[in-house]
């Protein structure tokens, strides 16, 4: 789980790269879930929340400018 304070210390480009990686991981987890081989189903919700947290911090930075 990513902390919001950690994200606020990152640049917008770093956060966007983090979002891309999280979305790829989310896709892979969803694929595993459909196949029935997922070991930790709670990871899907955690990653979704991490993506939302990242997007919120990016929006905060954009509004601050």
N, C-alpha and C positions, 0 to 999 in steps of 0.2 A: 504494500500500500504506500502510495506516495503522499507525503505531507504537503499541504498548501504552502507552508513557509519555504520548503525546499524549491518549489516551483517558482515562487516569487523571486528567488535569487537567480533563476535561470533567465536567459534571453528568450525572446519570442521564437527565434529559429530553433533553439534547443528544445523548447517545449513542443514545437510542431513535429520535430523528429521523434520525440518521445511518443507523441500521439500516433504517428505512423506505425511505430513498433508495437504499440499496444493494440492497435486495430488488427495488425497481422496476427498477433498472438490470440486475439479474440476470435478471429476467423478460424484459426487452427483448433481452438477449443470447441467452437461450435460444430466443426466438422467431426471431431472426435465424439462429441455428445450424440450426434446423429447416428454415428456408427456404433454407439454403445460402449466405447472403450475409455471413456473419461474417468480418471481416478479422483479428481477433485472438482466436482461440479460447482462448488462455491466460488471458484476462481473466475468464472464467467461474470458473476455479479461484481466482484472486486475490480476487475478490469474495466467493466462498463463505468463504474463509479470513478475510477482513475482517469478515464478519458474525459468524463464530464468535468472533473476537477481541473484538468489541464485546460479545457476549453474555457472554463470560467475565469481562470487566471489570465489567459490571453485576452479575454474580453475586458477584464479589469485594467490590464495594461493599455489597451487601445483607448478606453474611456479616460484614462488618466492623462493622455497626451493632449 
